[in-house]
Amino acid sequence: MRIARFLCLLLLPMLLVIAACGDDEPEGPGGSDEDYLRLICKGTQDFSNAVVSKTTADGIAEVIRDFIDLMKGADPPADLRDYNDDFVQYLEDSVSDPTSLLTRKPPLPDNDVQRRLAAKELTVDECKDGTFFSRTAAE
């Protein structure tokens, strides 16, 4: 029993240090536009595939949950961090009605950022079919 208490007292400060160094918001410039586009295009392509291949709303919702996880794990460029939060919320709001993504317009970044991403989409292999930012920039 004394050993267990001793170990708890020894481990407690280390756990507090680990918790304090946890999942803070990144402060640097973030990832590249191309890395961010890969994630967006992969998620939108997976959703498109799910709409035609899944036979239940739950099946589509599972793909959306995977998309949410993908985007929550993203390291967007600094000027896309707020947008990424808005986009994740948009996805989360659709889980209970997964086909709503077909009719609801997604949030978009500022026009300059959107144009910058649209110009790079076709250089990213994952974006060859899904031109997420190019399509909306043209509308």
VMD Tcl script that builds the backbone (N, CA, C; Angstrom):
set m [mol new atoms 417]
animate dup $m
set s [atomselect $m all]
$s set {name element resname resid chain x y z} {
  {N N MET 1 A 0.811 -1.184 0.000}
  {CA C MET 1 A 0.000 0.000 0.000}
  {C C MET 1 A 0.866 1.265 0.000}
  {N N ARG 2 A 1.959 1.234 0.772}
  {CA C ARG 2 A 2.855 2.386 0.809}
  {C C ARG 2 A 3.502 2.621 -0.549}
  {N N ILE 3 A 3.813 1.533 -1.229}
  {CA C ILE 3 A 4.436 1.659 -2.545}
  {C C ILE 3 A 3.457 2.307 -3.525}
  {N N ALA 4 A 2.202 1.911 -3.464}
  {CA C ALA 4 A 1.193 2.490 -4.352}
  {C C ALA 4 A 1.039 3.985 -4.097}
  {N N ARG 5 A 1.000 4.399 -2.859}
  {CA C ARG 5 A 0.901 5.833 -2.535}
  {C C ARG 5 A 2.137 6.583 -3.013}
  {N N PHE 6 A 3.290 5.968 -2.781}
  {CA C PHE 6 A 4.532 6.590 -3.212}
  {C C PHE 6 A 4.532 6.787 -4.732}
  {N N LEU 7 A 4.102 5.752 -5.470}
  {CA C LEU 7 A 4.056 5.859 -6.927}
  {C C LEU 7 A 3.063 6.925 -7.373}
  {N N CYS 8 A 1.924 6.991 -6.701}
  {CA C CYS 8 A 0.932 8.018 -7.042}
  {C C CYS 8 A 1.505 9.416 -6.828}
  {N N LEU 9 A 2.180 9.598 -5.696}
  {CA C LEU 9 A 2.778 10.904 -5.414}
  {C C LEU 9 A 3.886 11.236 -6.399}
  {N N LEU 10 A 4.597 10.223 -6.841}
  {CA C LEU 10 A 5.671 10.417 -7.800}
  {C C LEU 10 A 5.126 10.718 -9.198}
  {N N LEU 11 A 4.060 10.031 -9.574}
  {CA C LEU 11 A 3.503 10.178 -10.920}
  {C C LEU 11 A 2.618 11.405 -11.075}
  {N N LEU 12 A 1.989 11.859 -10.006}
  {CA C LEU 12 A 1.068 12.985 -10.098}
  {C C LEU 12 A 1.711 14.233 -10.707}
  {N N PRO 13 A 2.888 14.671 -10.257}
  {CA C PRO 13 A 3.493 15.859 -10.889}
  {C C PRO 13 A 3.779 15.661 -12.385}
  {N N MET 14 A 4.185 14.447 -12.753}
  {CA C MET 14 A 4.459 14.204 -14.177}
  {C C MET 14 A 3.180 14.279 -14.999}
  {N N LEU 15 A 2.085 13.766 -14.483}
  {CA C LEU 15 A 0.806 13.831 -15.194}
  {C C LEU 15 A 0.332 15.268 -15.343}
  {N N LEU 16 A 0.550 16.072 -14.309}
  {CA C LEU 16 A 0.165 17.485 -14.392}
  {C C LEU 16 A 0.982 18.219 -15.449}
  {N N VAL 17 A 2.255 17.918 -15.547}
  {CA C VAL 17 A 3.104 18.543 -16.570}
  {C C VAL 17 A 2.637 18.128 -17.957}
  {N N ILE 18 A 2.342 16.852 -18.126}
  {CA C ILE 18 A 1.874 16.364 -19.429}
  {C C ILE 18 A 0.562 17.033 -19.803}
  {N N ALA 19 A -0.362 17.144 -18.851}
  {CA C ALA 19 A -1.653 17.777 -19.124}
  {C C ALA 19 A -1.481 19.247 -19.483}
  {N N ALA 20 A -0.558 19.918 -18.829}
  {CA C ALA 20 A -0.335 21.335 -19.103}
  {C C ALA 20 A 0.259 21.563 -20.486}
  {N N CYS 21 A 0.947 20.574 -21.016}
  {CA C CYS 21 A 1.574 20.705 -22.329}
  {C C CYS 21 A 0.688 20.135 -23.418}
  {N N GLY 22 A -0.566 19.970 -23.162}
  {CA C GLY 22 A -1.488 19.275 -24.054}
  {C C GLY 22 A -1.779 19.971 -25.351}
  {N N ASP 23 A -2.988 19.868 -25.784}
  {CA C ASP 23 A -3.470 20.185 -27.111}
  {C C ASP 23 A -3.745 21.674 -27.267}
  {N N ASP 24 A -2.730 22.511 -27.240}
  {CA C ASP 24 A -2.907 23.949 -27.402}
  {C C ASP 24 A -3.078 24.300 -28.869}
  {N N GLU 25 A -3.701 25.434 -29.119}
  {CA C GLU 25 A -3.858 25.947 -30.480}
  {C C GLU 25 A -2.481 26.272 -31.038}
  {N N PRO 26 A -2.168 25.818 -32.249}
  {CA C PRO 26 A -0.860 26.136 -32.821}
  {C C PRO 26 A -0.701 27.639 -33.016}
  {N N GLU 27 A 0.517 28.112 -32.832}
  {CA C GLU 27 A 0.767 29.549 -32.958}
  {C C GLU 27 A 1.577 29.898 -34.191}
  {N N GLY 28 A 2.191 28.920 -34.822}
  {CA C GLY 28 A 3.033 29.182 -35.972}
  {C C GLY 28 A 2.224 29.389 -37.239}
  {N N PRO 29 A 2.914 29.356 -38.363}
  {CA C PRO 29 A 2.252 29.614 -39.642}
  {C C PRO 29 A 1.327 28.498 -40.090}
  {N N GLY 30 A 1.405 27.328 -39.495}
  {CA C GLY 30 A 0.539 26.225 -39.884}
  {C C GLY 30 A 1.095 25.492 -41.084}
  {N N GLY 31 A 0.312 24.539 -41.543}
  {CA C GLY 31 A 0.711 23.727 -42.683}
  {C C GLY 31 A 0.594 24.495 -43.986}
  {N N SER 32 A 0.869 23.802 -45.060}
  {CA C SER 32 A 0.810 24.441 -46.376}
  {C C SER 32 A -0.612 24.411 -46.928}
  {N N ASP 33 A -0.862 25.281 -47.890}
  {CA C ASP 33 A -2.152 25.272 -48.590}
  {C C ASP 33 A -2.401 23.902 -49.219}
  {N N GLU 34 A -1.354 23.337 -49.821}
  {CA C GLU 34 A -1.505 22.058 -50.517}
  {C C GLU 34 A -1.866 20.938 -49.544}
  {N N ASP 35 A -1.253 20.931 -48.370}
  {CA C ASP 35 A -1.598 19.915 -47.373}
  {C C ASP 35 A -3.050 20.070 -46.929}
  {N N TYR 36 A -3.480 21.294 -46.745}
  {CA C TYR 36 A -4.858 21.546 -46.326}
  {C C TYR 36 A -5.832 21.130 -47.437}
  {N N LEU 37 A -5.487 21.466 -48.663}
  {CA C LEU 37 A -6.339 21.071 -49.791}
  {C C LEU 37 A -6.471 19.550 -49.894}
  {N N ARG 38 A -5.380 18.829 -49.644}
  {CA C ARG 38 A -5.443 17.355 -49.673}
  {C C ARG 38 A -6.532 16.843 -48.740}
  {N N LEU 39 A -6.594 17.412 -47.545}
  {CA C LEU 39 A -7.583 16.971 -46.564}
  {C C LEU 39 A -9.006 17.315 -47.000}
  {N N ILE 40 A -9.213 18.551 -47.421}
  {CA C ILE 40 A -10.543 18.974 -47.867}
  {C C ILE 40 A -11.005 18.109 -49.042}
  {N N CYS 41 A -10.135 17.925 -50.016}
  {CA C CYS 41 A -10.516 17.171 -51.213}
  {C C CYS 41 A -10.725 15.690 -50.913}
  {N N LYS 42 A -9.916 15.118 -50.044}
  {CA C LYS 42 A -10.116 13.723 -49.658}
  {C C LYS 42 A -11.469 13.565 -48.973}
  {N N GLY 43 A -11.755 14.452 -48.033}
  {CA C GLY 43 A -13.028 14.366 -47.316}
  {C C GLY 43 A -14.233 14.564 -48.214}
  {N N THR 44 A -14.155 15.534 -49.127}
  {CA C THR 44 A -15.297 15.762 -50.015}
  {C C THR 44 A -15.457 14.602 -50.996}
  {N N GLN 45 A -14.352 14.025 -51.458}
  {CA C GLN 45 A -14.436 12.873 -52.358}
  {C C GLN 45 A -15.015 11.661 -51.628}
  {N N ASP 46 A -14.580 11.438 -50.390}
  {CA C ASP 46 A -15.125 10.333 -49.596}
  {C C ASP 46 A -16.621 10.523 -49.374}
  {N N PHE 47 A -17.042 11.766 -49.102}
  {CA C PHE 47 A -18.471 12.036 -48.931}
  {C C PHE 47 A -19.231 11.763 -50.224}
  {N N SER 48 A -18.702 12.231 -51.345}
  {CA C SER 48 A -19.343 11.992 -52.651}
  {C C SER 48 A -19.507 10.502 -52.908}
  {N N ASN 49 A -18.455 9.759 -52.640}
  {CA C ASN 49 A -18.515 8.302 -52.827}
  {C C ASN 49 A -19.559 7.679 -51.911}
  {N N ALA 50 A -19.644 8.166 -50.683}
  {CA C ALA 50 A -20.607 7.616 -49.725}
  {C C ALA 50 A -22.042 7.858 -50.171}
  {N N VAL 51 A -22.298 9.029 -50.749}
  {CA C VAL 51 A -23.658 9.356 -51.193}
  {C C VAL 51 A -24.145 8.355 -52.242}
  {N N VAL 52 A -23.244 7.890 -53.089}
  {CA C VAL 52 A -23.667 6.939 -54.129}
  {C C VAL 52 A -23.503 5.480 -53.719}
  {N N SER 53 A -22.715 5.204 -52.670}
  {CA C SER 53 A -22.463 3.801 -52.340}
  {C C SER 53 A -23.081 3.339 -51.024}
  {N N LYS 54 A -23.286 4.230 -50.093}
  {CA C LYS 54 A -23.861 3.836 -48.803}
  {C C LYS 54 A -25.371 3.725 -48.938}
  {N N THR 55 A -25.937 2.769 -48.242}
  {CA C THR 55 A -27.373 2.524 -48.385}
  {C C THR 55 A -28.193 3.081 -47.226}
  {N N THR 56 A -27.521 3.669 -46.234}
  {CA C THR 56 A -28.252 4.247 -45.102}
  {C C THR 56 A -27.673 5.609 -44.745}
  {N N ALA 57 A -28.507 6.395 -44.066}
  {CA C ALA 57 A -28.034 7.695 -43.578}
  {C C ALA 57 A -26.912 7.496 -42.562}
  {N N ASP 58 A -27.004 6.442 -41.771}
  {CA C ASP 58 A -25.953 6.161 -40.790}
  {C C ASP 58 A -24.612 5.892 -41.474}
  {N N GLY 59 A -24.649 5.230 -42.615}
  {CA C GLY 59 A -23.419 4.964 -43.366}
  {C C GLY 59 A -22.780 6.255 -43.862}
  {N N ILE 60 A -23.601 7.165 -44.333}
  {CA C ILE 60 A -23.097 8.459 -44.793}
  {C C ILE 60 A -22.594 9.273 -43.595}
  {N N ALA 61 A -23.334 9.221 -42.490}
  {CA C ALA 61 A -22.937 9.961 -41.282}
  {C C ALA 61 A -21.571 9.487 -40.776}
  {N N GLU 62 A -21.300 8.197 -40.899}
  {CA C GLU 62 A -20.003 7.679 -40.458}
  {C C GLU 62 A -18.873 8.290 -41.290}
  {N N VAL 63 A -19.095 8.448 -42.576}
  {CA C VAL 63 A -18.094 9.078 -43.443}
  {C C VAL 63 A -17.907 10.545 -43.046}
  {N N ILE 64 A -18.987 11.210 -42.694}
  {CA C ILE 64 A -18.892 12.604 -42.254}
  {C C ILE 64 A -18.114 12.685 -40.942}
  {N N ARG 65 A -18.356 11.752 -40.028}
  {CA C ARG 65 A -17.595 11.746 -38.767}
  {C C ARG 65 A -16.101 11.551 -39.034}
  {N N ASP 66 A -15.774 10.701 -40.006}
  {CA C ASP 66 A -14.364 10.527 -40.384}
  {C C ASP 66 A -13.797 11.835 -40.952}
  {N N PHE 67 A -14.607 12.526 -41.746}
  {CA C PHE 67 A -14.204 13.815 -42.316}
  {C C PHE 67 A -13.954 14.822 -41.185}
  {N N ILE 68 A -14.831 14.830 -40.191}
  {CA C ILE 68 A -14.666 15.722 -39.044}
  {C C ILE 68 A -13.341 15.433 -38.349}
  {N N ASP 69 A -13.067 14.165 -38.102}
  {CA C ASP 69 A -11.806 13.789 -37.450}
  {C C ASP 69 A -10.603 14.238 -38.279}
  {N N LEU 70 A -10.707 14.064 -39.595}
  {CA C LEU 70 A -9.637 14.470 -40.495}
  {C C LEU 70 A -9.376 15.973 -40.373}
  {N N MET 71 A -10.453 16.766 -40.379}
  {CA C MET 71 A -10.301 18.218 -40.343}
  {C C MET 71 A -9.902 18.718 -38.956}
  {N N LYS 72 A -10.336 18.034 -37.907}
  {CA C LYS 72 A -9.907 18.415 -36.557}
  {C C LYS 72 A -8.414 18.162 -36.378}
  {N N GLY 73 A -7.883 17.195 -37.096}
  {CA C GLY 73 A -6.467 16.893 -37.022}
  {C C GLY 73 A -5.616 17.726 -37.965}
  {N N ALA 74 A -6.258 18.595 -38.731}
  {CA C ALA 74 A -5.540 19.424 -39.710}
  {C C ALA 74 A -4.678 20.468 -39.014}
  {N N ASP 75 A -3.636 20.869 -39.698}
  {CA C ASP 75 A -2.808 21.998 -39.277}
  {C C ASP 75 A -2.920 23.038 -40.393}
  {N N PRO 76 A -4.042 23.759 -40.422}
  {CA C PRO 76 A -4.252 24.696 -41.532}
  {C C PRO 76 A -3.298 25.874 -41.482}
  {N N PRO 77 A -3.058 26.495 -42.630}
  {CA C PRO 77 A -2.303 27.749 -42.616}
  {C C PRO 77 A -2.982 28.724 -41.647}
  {N N ALA 78 A -2.216 29.646 -41.120}
  {CA C ALA 78 A -2.713 30.563 -40.079}
  {C C ALA 78 A -3.998 31.277 -40.489}
  {N N ASP 79 A -4.085 31.695 -41.751}
  {CA C ASP 79 A -5.274 32.448 -42.171}
  {C C ASP 79 A -6.470 31.547 -42.479}
  {N N LEU 80 A -6.337 30.232 -42.246}
  {CA C LEU 80 A -7.452 29.304 -42.438}
  {C C LEU 80 A -7.918 28.654 -41.137}
  {N N ARG 81 A -7.316 29.020 -40.027}
  {CA C ARG 81 A -7.682 28.375 -38.756}
  {C C ARG 81 A -9.133 28.635 -38.373}
  {N N ASP 82 A -9.575 29.887 -38.452}
  {CA C ASP 82 A -10.972 30.186 -38.119}
  {C C ASP 82 A -11.910 29.509 -39.119}
  {N N TYR 83 A -11.540 29.547 -40.381}
  {CA C TYR 83 A -12.342 28.862 -41.395}
  {C C TYR 83 A -12.449 27.374 -41.084}
  {N N ASN 84 A -11.339 26.745 -40.707}
  {CA C ASN 84 A -11.364 25.317 -40.412}
  {C C ASN 84 A -12.333 25.019 -39.263}
  {N N ASP 85 A -12.324 25.866 -38.245}
  {CA C ASP 85 A -13.275 25.697 -37.142}
  {C C ASP 85 A -14.713 25.798 -37.642}
  {N N ASP 86 A -14.986 26.766 -38.506}
  {CA C ASP 86 A -16.333 26.924 -39.075}
  {C C ASP 86 A -16.711 25.712 -39.927}
  {N N PHE 87 A -15.759 25.210 -40.690}
  {CA C PHE 87 A -16.026 24.066 -41.561}
  {C C PHE 87 A -16.302 22.809 -40.732}
  {N N VAL 88 A -15.537 22.608 -39.670}
  {CA C VAL 88 A -15.772 21.461 -38.793}
  {C C VAL 88 A -17.177 21.566 -38.182}
  {N N GLN 89 A -17.555 22.773 -37.758}
  {CA C GLN 89 A -18.900 22.961 -37.185}
  {C C GLN 89 A -19.971 22.645 -38.224}
  {N N TYR 90 A -19.763 23.079 -39.450}
  {CA C TYR 90 A -20.683 22.783 -40.562}
  {C C TYR 90 A -20.851 21.270 -40.728}
  {N N LEU 91 A -19.746 20.546 -40.675}
  {CA C LEU 91 A -19.808 19.083 -40.785}
  {C C LEU 91 A -20.519 18.478 -39.581}
  {N N GLU 92 A -20.183 18.950 -38.390}
  {CA C GLU 92 A -20.815 18.420 -37.180}
  {C C GLU 92 A -22.321 18.648 -37.197}
  {N N ASP 93 A -22.748 19.790 -37.701}
  {CA C ASP 93 A -24.176 20.099 -37.771}
  {C C ASP 93 A -24.920 19.179 -38.731}
  {N N SER 94 A -24.208 18.535 -39.635}
  {CA C SER 94 A -24.855 17.700 -40.650}
  {C C SER 94 A -24.942 16.227 -40.263}
  {N N VAL 95 A -24.294 15.814 -39.198}
  {CA C VAL 95 A -24.249 14.388 -38.859}
  {C C VAL 95 A -25.650 13.822 -38.643}
  {N N SER 96 A -26.533 14.585 -38.025}
  {CA C SER 96 A -27.888 14.074 -37.768}
  {C C SER 96 A -28.743 14.043 -39.038}
  {N N ASP 97 A -28.350 14.785 -40.067}
  {CA C ASP 97 A -29.048 14.798 -41.353}
  {C C ASP 97 A -27.977 14.826 -42.449}
  {N N PRO 98 A -27.313 13.677 -42.671}
  {CA C PRO 98 A -26.110 13.667 -43.511}
  {C C PRO 98 A -26.295 14.154 -44.946}
  {N N THR 99 A -27.460 13.973 -45.520}
  {CA C THR 99 A -27.627 14.427 -46.902}
  {C C THR 99 A -27.832 15.942 -46.980}
  {N N SER 100 A -27.926 16.608 -45.833}
  {CA C SER 100 A -28.069 18.069 -45.854}
  {C C SER 100 A -26.836 18.737 -46.460}
  {N N LEU 101 A -25.704 18.037 -46.453}
  {CA C LEU 101 A -24.506 18.609 -47.072}
  {C C LEU 101 A -24.684 18.802 -48.574}
  {N N LEU 102 A -25.650 18.094 -49.148}
  {CA C LEU 102 A -25.912 18.238 -50.580}
  {C C LEU 102 A -26.643 19.535 -50.895}
  {N N THR 103 A -27.342 20.094 -49.914}
  {CA C THR 103 A -28.155 21.277 -50.182}
  {C C THR 103 A -27.711 22.519 -49.432}
  {N N ARG 104 A -26.947 22.345 -48.363}
  {CA C ARG 104 A -26.461 23.493 -47.588}
  {C C ARG 104 A -25.121 23.953 -48.121}
  {N N LYS 105 A -24.984 25.260 -48.297}
  {CA C LYS 105 A -23.702 25.798 -48.765}
  {C C LYS 105 A -22.696 25.750 -47.621}
  {N N PRO 106 A -21.485 25.324 -47.932}
  {CA C PRO 106 A -20.454 25.289 -46.897}
  {C C PRO 106 A -19.941 26.697 -46.595}
  {N N PRO 107 A -19.376 26.875 -45.425}
  {CA C PRO 107 A -18.720 28.163 -45.169}
  {C C PRO 107 A -17.519 28.294 -46.099}
  {N N LEU 108 A -17.129 29.508 -46.350}
  {CA C LEU 108 A -15.981 29.757 -47.221}
  {C C LEU 108 A -15.021 30.728 -46.549}
  {N N PRO 109 A -13.749 30.597 -46.858}
  {CA C PRO 109 A -12.794 31.584 -46.327}
  {C C PRO 109 A -12.966 32.919 -47.050}
  {N N ASP 110 A -12.246 33.929 -46.597}
  {CA C ASP 110 A -12.268 35.230 -47.258}
  {C C ASP 110 A -11.959 35.065 -48.741}
  {N N ASN 111 A -12.450 35.996 -49.556}
  {CA C ASN 111 A -12.300 35.899 -51.011}
  {C C ASN 111 A -10.857 35.728 -51.464}
  {N N ASP 112 A -9.938 36.499 -50.889}
  {CA C ASP 112 A -8.531 36.403 -51.303}
  {C C ASP 112 A -7.968 35.017 -50.999}
  {N N VAL 113 A -8.291 34.489 -49.841}
  {CA C VAL 113 A -7.815 33.158 -49.453}
  {C C VAL 113 A -8.462 32.105 -50.348}
  {N N GLN 114 A -9.740 32.261 -50.609}
  {CA C GLN 114 A -10.443 31.318 -51.479}
  {C C GLN 114 A -9.822 31.288 -52.881}
  {N N ARG 115 A -9.528 32.458 -53.430}
  {CA C ARG 115 A -8.892 32.521 -54.759}
  {C C ARG 115 A -7.511 31.863 -54.735}
  {N N ARG 116 A -6.762 32.096 -53.661}
  {CA C ARG 116 A -5.430 31.492 -53.528}
  {C C ARG 116 A -5.539 29.967 -53.530}
  {N N LEU 117 A -6.488 29.430 -52.770}
  {CA C LEU 117 A -6.673 27.976 -52.724}
  {C C LEU 117 A -7.180 27.440 -54.059}
  {N N ALA 118 A -8.091 28.158 -54.675}
  {CA C ALA 118 A -8.636 27.726 -55.965}
  {C C ALA 118 A -7.528 27.623 -57.016}
  {N N ALA 119 A -6.582 28.538 -56.967}
  {CA C ALA 119 A -5.473 28.527 -57.930}
  {C C ALA 119 A -4.561 27.326 -57.730}
  {N N LYS 120 A -4.551 26.756 -56.535}
  {CA C LYS 120 A -3.666 25.622 -56.241}
  {C C LYS 120 A -4.362 24.269 -56.312}
  {N N GLU 121 A -5.679 24.251 -56.379}
  {CA C GLU 121 A -6.408 22.978 -56.319}
  {C C GLU 121 A -5.955 21.968 -57.363}
  {N N LEU 122 A -5.824 22.391 -58.582}
  {CA C LEU 122 A -5.502 21.439 -59.645}
  {C C LEU 122 A -4.072 20.922 -59.577}
  {N N THR 123 A -3.258 21.504 -58.682}
  {CA C THR 123 A -1.894 20.999 -58.505}
  {C C THR 123 A -1.829 19.890 -57.450}
  {N N VAL 124 A -2.942 19.624 -56.793}
  {CA C VAL 124 A -3.016 18.620 -55.734}
  {C C VAL 124 A -3.767 17.402 -56.274}
  {N N ASP 125 A -3.108 16.258 -56.288}
  {CA C ASP 125 A -3.704 15.045 -56.872}
  {C C ASP 125 A -5.090 14.735 -56.322}
  {N N GLU 126 A -5.274 14.878 -55.025}
  {CA C GLU 126 A -6.558 14.560 -54.411}
  {C C GLU 126 A -7.678 15.499 -54.853}
  {N N CYS 127 A -7.340 16.599 -55.482}
  {CA C CYS 127 A -8.333 17.599 -55.876}
  {C C CYS 127 A -8.670 17.561 -57.360}
  {N N LYS 128 A -8.192 16.600 -58.085}
  {CA C LYS 128 A -8.432 16.569 -59.528}
  {C C LYS 128 A -9.924 16.496 -59.862}
  {N N ASP 129 A -10.685 15.745 -59.075}
  {CA C ASP 129 A -12.115 15.602 -59.360}
  {C C ASP 129 A -12.959 16.601 -58.576}
  {N N GLY 130 A -12.568 16.877 -57.372}
  {CA C GLY 130 A -13.373 17.764 -56.531}
  {C C GLY 130 A -12.766 19.132 -56.416}
  {N N THR 131 A -13.265 20.064 -57.161}
  {CA C THR 131 A -12.728 21.423 -57.122}
  {C C THR 131 A -13.550 22.261 -56.156}
  {N N PHE 132 A -13.346 22.027 -54.891}
  {CA C PHE 132 A -14.139 22.642 -53.823}
  {C C PHE 132 A -14.051 24.165 -53.849}
  {N N PHE 133 A -12.871 24.724 -53.843}
  {CA C PHE 133 A -12.718 26.161 -53.802}
  {C C PHE 133 A -12.859 26.802 -55.176}
  {N N SER 134 A -12.454 26.113 -56.243}
  {CA C SER 134 A -12.596 26.656 -57.603}
  {C C SER 134 A -14.050 26.798 -57.983}
  {N N ARG 135 A -14.835 25.782 -57.649}
  {CA C ARG 135 A -16.261 25.803 -57.994}
  {C C ARG 135 A -16.950 26.962 -57.299}
  {N N THR 136 A -16.703 27.142 -56.016}
  {CA C THR 136 A -17.383 28.189 -55.272}
  {C C THR 136 A -16.828 29.570 -55.616}
  {N N ALA 137 A -15.586 29.665 -56.026}
  {CA C ALA 137 A -15.026 30.963 -56.424}
  {C C ALA 137 A -15.654 31.449 -57.710}
  {N N ALA 138 A -16.079 30.522 -58.562}
  {CA C ALA 138 A -16.678 30.897 -59.847}
  {C C ALA 138 A -18.143 31.293 -59.718}
  {N N GLU 139 A -18.793 30.888 -58.628}
  {CA C GLU 139 A -20.229 31.166 -58.474}
  {C C GLU 139 A -20.505 32.606 -58.133}
}
mol reanalyze $m
mol bondsrecalc $m
mol representation Tube
mol addrep $m
